[in-house]
């Protein structure tokens, strides 16, 4: 945290997240509404912490076999 009590994390708009992930804004809204990506609501708009986008990418990554590594370990 910074000295003002505000997290040092950068917040992104829905449009910025969509551009970073190369998906539509509607897809980002769906991810936010399904709680796949954490977001904070300010009035009528959402802001997404940069760390939430990075976390989503890490958890959605697939291994070489095309499976999610966190889910693949339990399938024997």
Phi and psi restraints in degrees (value plus and minus 20) as a CYANA .aco file:
   2 UNK   PHI    -101.4   -61.4
   2 UNK   PSI     156.9   196.9
   3 UNK   PHI     -88.1   -48.1
   3 UNK   PSI     -42.7    -2.7
   4 UNK   PHI    -105.3   -65.3
   4 UNK   PSI     -19.1    20.9
   5 UNK   PHI      63.5   103.5
   5 UNK   PSI     -14.2    25.8
   6 UNK   PHI    -117.3   -77.3
   6 UNK   PSI     113.1   153.1
   7 UNK   PHI     -77.1   -37.1
   7 UNK   PSI     124.8   164.8
   8 UNK   PHI     -95.9   -55.9
   8 UNK   PSI     -24.3    15.7
   9 UNK   PHI     -87.4   -47.4
   9 UNK   PSI     122.3   162.3
  10 UNK   PHI    -106.4   -66.4
  10 UNK   PSI     117.8   157.8
  11 UNK   PHI    -122.5   -82.5
  11 UNK   PSI     119.5   159.5
  12 UNK   PHI    -134.8   -94.8
  12 UNK   PSI     130.0   170.0
  13 UNK   PHI     -98.7   -58.7
  13 UNK   PSI     147.6   187.6
  14 UNK   PHI     -79.7   -39.7
  14 UNK   PSI     -61.4   -21.4
  15 UNK   PHI     -83.9   -43.9
  15 UNK   PSI     -59.3   -19.3
  16 UNK   PHI     -86.4   -46.4
  16 UNK   PSI     -59.9   -19.9
  17 UNK   PHI     -84.6   -44.6
  17 UNK   PSI     -64.6   -24.6
  18 UNK   PHI     -79.4   -39.4
  18 UNK   PSI     -62.6   -22.6
  19 UNK   PHI     -86.8   -46.8
  19 UNK   PSI     -61.8   -21.8
  20 UNK   PHI     -84.9   -44.9
  20 UNK   PSI     -58.5   -18.5
  21 UNK   PHI    -109.3   -69.3
  21 UNK   PSI     -28.1    11.9
  22 UNK   PHI      38.0    78.0
  22 UNK   PSI      27.7    67.7
  23 UNK   PHI    -150.5  -110.5
  23 UNK   PSI     154.9   194.9
  24 UNK   PHI     -98.8   -58.8
  24 UNK   PSI     141.7   181.7
  25 UNK   PHI     -82.9   -42.9
  25 UNK   PSI     -56.4   -16.4
  26 UNK   PHI     -81.1   -41.1
  26 UNK   PSI     -58.6   -18.6
  27 UNK   PHI     -81.8   -41.8
  27 UNK   PSI     -60.8   -20.8
  28 UNK   PHI     -85.8   -45.8
  28 UNK   PSI     -62.4   -22.4
  29 UNK   PHI     -79.0   -39.0
  29 UNK   PSI     -60.6   -20.6
  30 UNK   PHI     -83.7   -43.7
  30 UNK   PSI     -62.3   -22.3
  31 UNK   PHI     -82.9   -42.9
  31 UNK   PSI     -59.5   -19.5
  32 UNK   PHI     -87.4   -47.4
  32 UNK   PSI     -66.7   -26.7
  33 UNK   PHI     -87.6   -47.6
  33 UNK   PSI     -46.6    -6.6
  34 UNK   PHI    -110.1   -70.1
  34 UNK   PSI     -16.8    23.2
  35 UNK   PHI      45.9    85.9
  35 UNK   PSI       2.3    42.3
  36 UNK   PHI     -95.6   -55.6
  36 UNK   PSI     -50.5   -10.5
  37 UNK   PHI    -145.0  -105.0
  37 UNK   PSI     109.1   149.1
  38 UNK   PHI     -93.0   -53.0
  38 UNK   PSI     116.9   156.9
  39 UNK   PHI    -161.7  -121.7
  39 UNK   PSI     138.5   178.5
  40 UNK   PHI    -136.1   -96.1
  40 UNK   PSI     115.6   155.6
  41 UNK   PHI    -117.7   -77.7
  41 UNK   PSI     107.1   147.1
  42 UNK   PHI    -137.7   -97.7
  42 UNK   PSI      84.9   124.9
  43 UNK   PHI      44.1    84.1
  43 UNK   PSI    -138.5   -98.5
  44 UNK   PHI    -121.7   -81.7
  44 UNK   PSI     -15.8    24.2
  45 UNK   PHI    -140.4  -100.4
  45 UNK   PSI     140.7   180.7
  46 UNK   PHI    -127.1   -87.1
  46 UNK   PSI     129.3   169.3
  47 UNK   PHI    -149.0  -109.0
  47 UNK   PSI     116.5   156.5
  48 UNK   PHI    -132.8   -92.8
  48 UNK   PSI     103.7   143.7
  49 UNK   PHI     -83.0   -43.0
  49 UNK   PSI     120.1   160.1
  50 UNK   PHI     -76.9   -36.9
  50 UNK   PSI     -55.9   -15.9
  51 UNK   PHI     -85.3   -45.3
  51 UNK   PSI     -50.1   -10.1
  52 UNK   PHI     -88.5   -48.5
  52 UNK   PSI     -57.1   -17.1
  53 UNK   PHI     -87.2   -47.2
  53 UNK   PSI     -64.8   -24.8
  54 UNK   PHI     -81.6   -41.6
  54 UNK   PSI     -61.4   -21.4
  55 UNK   PHI     -84.0   -44.0
  55 UNK   PSI     -62.2   -22.2
  56 UNK   PHI     -80.9   -40.9
  56 UNK   PSI     -62.6   -22.6
  57 UNK   PHI     -84.0   -44.0
  57 UNK   PSI     -63.6   -23.6
  58 UNK   PHI     -82.2   -42.2
  58 UNK   PSI     -63.3   -23.3
  59 UNK   PHI     -97.8   -57.8
  59 UNK   PSI     -37.0     3.0
  60 UNK   PHI    -118.6   -78.6
  60 UNK   PSI     -25.0    15.0
  61 UNK   PHI     -84.0   -44.0
  61 UNK   PSI     126.8   166.8
  62 UNK   PHI    -131.7   -91.7
  62 UNK   PSI     131.6   171.6
  63 UNK   PHI    -105.7   -65.7
  63 UNK   PSI    -194.8  -154.8
  64 UNK   PHI     -83.0   -43.0
  64 UNK   PSI     -48.0    -8.0
  65 UNK   PHI    -101.5   -61.5
  65 UNK   PSI     -23.0    17.0
  66 UNK   PHI      66.5   106.5
  66 UNK   PSI      -3.5    36.5
  67 UNK   PHI    -134.2   -94.2
  67 UNK   PSI     132.7   172.7
  68 UNK   PHI     -88.6   -48.6
  68 UNK   PSI     102.7   142.7
  69 UNK   PHI     -79.7   -39.7
  69 UNK   PSI     -52.9   -12.9
  70 UNK   PHI     -91.6   -51.6
  70 UNK   PSI     -47.1    -7.1
  71 UNK   PHI    -113.0   -73.0
  71 UNK   PSI     -45.0    -5.0
  72 UNK   PHI     -90.0   -50.0
  72 UNK   PSI     -48.0    -8.0
  73 UNK   PHI     -87.0   -47.0
  73 UNK   PSI     -46.1    -6.1
  74 UNK   PHI    -108.7   -68.7
  74 UNK   PSI     -25.1    14.9
  75 UNK   PHI    -119.2   -79.2
  75 UNK   PSI      71.6   111.6
